[in-house]
């Protein structure tokens, strides 16, 4: 029996990655190319740990609860004023926060069961995307389950004859229950000791940036509460070795670490009194309160025809 397997269409529109040795599995929804389930077996506890918020459940917990699990962000990160922006004489629109990729059906393009359980999904410019984003592109996302670790590699190719401008990122939300109980307030958020640039988020529902940022030195758990997390805590991390973020519950002795060496920005967010915390590797961030043109947004990439941009983030479970 092969160690790694990719189970296609376990139900219509869903695939599953499995590592039979570590008894870990990842459940992927082709709509939005979203990981909606991430199960890791803890040998010390003798049980499977559901790592994600609302793990493996495609039905929202409630109407008011966050309805996603690990959102793919493209061609922008966060909110855009009135869902519209300008690039010179061109108008760019969006169906909502984080762009259209989350609302698009991806094709399963390739699988591998050799070095890991791997599935590559594809979204290309089409009549629907061109309504919003007047550029031709190819977005490939490869999920790889190796041991109990999950990596996501984003590959964006400019298929147009002109420069294109985009942001992208990943928005996984981790359970603060993990089937073990405990309180969300017991969880620590830890970044490596070092210097960071913290962006100031406006007191507005859509988490627009004020345009201001302040240098901060971190050493130990960062301060957070329900209000500050719901507002979103945003850092620029210039030192690549510090592009790691861990959430950990010392009472339960369990946690998860996100490693995002290729991404310069980090967002931390959670719904108020909802049992999850999101660790979000970003290339770019929300609009400013006073909207800038599309190409002047923080972290916007300008990419020449034919150029390929590839970035990877990885999730590492921390078990007892």
Order of alpha helices (4+ residues) and beta strands (2+ residues): beta-beta-beta-beta-beta-beta-beta-beta-beta-beta-alpha-beta-beta-beta-beta-beta-alpha-beta-beta-beta-beta-beta-beta-beta
